[in-house]
Amino acid sequence: MGTATSSCRRTTRIARRWRTARTSAASSCGSGRAAAPTGLHAATADAADAIGLGAQVGTLAAGFGADFVVLRGHPATNLDDLHTDNIVAVLSRGRLVFGELPGTPAPR
């Protein structure tokens, strides 16, 4: 098994976690514009704090783990934009593993 297989497995795990976080955020905070910031915080920083990793992950900041999803739309104001059809790119451990970002090479 090569790097492509590992990357595919990692992307699948990230997508599964993404679906779980989206469902959790929507169900705990409702859907739509008013609940979006609360829902995103619950699915990221609050979730990381709950499992004891708040000092390492859950926030986009220098020195934190860099696993994140780039989306079309604006999920910070509308949770309906948290849909897998809107995924533009996935970064895992700071490396592009799916999709494309302007000015970066596609994943290998």
Stockholm file with secondary structure:
# STOCKHOLM 1.0

chainA/1-108         MGTATSSCRRTTRIARRWRTARTSAASSCGSGRAAAPTGLHAATADAADAIGLGAQVGTLAAGFGADFVVLRGHPATNLDDLHTDNIVAVLSRGRLVFGELPGTPAPR
#=GR chainA/1-108 SS CCHHHHHHHHHHHHHHHHHHHHHHHHHHHCSSTTTHHHHHHHHTHHHHHHTTCTTTSSSCCTTSCCCEEEESSCTTTCGGGCCGGGEEEEEETTEEEEECCTTSCCCC
#=GC SS_cons         CCHHHHHHHHHHHHHHHHHHHHHHHHHHHCSSTTTHHHHHHHHTHHHHHHTTCTTTSSSCCTTSCCCEEEESSCTTTCGGGCCGGGEEEEEETTEEEEECCTTSCCCC
//
